[in-house]
């Protein structure tokens, strides 16, 4: 009897792992697309005539859209149970907006496309994360989200390298965006395979016991406030890339490669710290945030060598945001409101990210020291 139960559990975990890996491949190609674009949008906007304030506001507004609208897509996902349809529609908008940037002739059009890409991500993320959380139930949520994030960031490393090669070969940002149509289409193809093979991901997680509350506990709201502090002070990469470009710290071709390196740190930290979270719990997140809080002074106040070290700390922060921070939400929100929980959580995160990006864009034009202080203080304020 016990042996049969263990065998069934192992079989279910294998099925769940295959689903996690399939979604991981989707994210690999998707991140290859939009993270490659993200690595060069700062310099691209600068070439098109945008100021640092504009770059900060566009990046922040994009994140506000990308996070803020998730509350609506999360609620709609839970009410309609159309998780797959919403996920697929979101990925289509998210990915196809990127190669369209090759046709942007002004920073205004580029800004609209950047925000369209974030809009697509807002549509699909709560539904996708809810499906992923069901598969992660038996695998260990820190580990499952860590594996997903690691595959995510493999794509986020490869994409910028491809763009860097195109820039070195053609010297054209337009060509760089155009080639990203290939991974975009591959992501959509793998997503279709996942939909065919796993039409009901809900079945991968047993139902919660009836005694569990159906609403959000106070823990959820305190956690959201803490993570909002992190988002408020976390400098977005387009602003860092803008700084590297306008100050001449590194050549253009190195800007996407530095981003690729940060994504590599992101992937490794997500895997390692995700596993540690399953064993040690919340203190692991404290360590990651305390380390990444010091990235801004190194990126904006130093030369090339320390800037790279600062980007490594930045990568640790991204790894925390995309693995452990997401895993904690799944642990504190009931199953039947998981997409809504991710939507509400990401909306609060996005509002704080927008406010912080806009503030740091304004501070950049006035005082780099003030920008760095604001970033460090805001992120460390989350720890208490």
Secondary structure, DSSP 4 states (H G I P E B T S, - for coil): -HHHHHHHHHHHHHHHHHHHHHHHHHHHHHHHHHHHHHHHHHHHHHHTT--HHHHHHHHHHHHHHHHHTHHHHHHHHHHH--HHHHHHHHHHHHHHHHHHGGG--SHHHHHHHHHHHHHHHHHHHHHHHHHHHHHHTTT-HHHHHHHHHHHHHHHHHHHHHHHHHHHHHH--HHHHHHTTHHHHHHHHHHHHHHHHH-S-GGGGSPPPPTTS-SS--HHHHHHHHHHHHHHHH---HHHHHHHHHHTTSS-HHHHHHHHHHHHHHHHHHHHHHHHHHHHH-THHHHHHHHHHTTHHHHHHHS-HHHHHHHHHHHHHHHHIIIIIHHHHHHHHS-GGGHHHHHHHHHHHHHHHHHHHHHHHHHHHTT-HHHHHHHHHHHHHTTT-
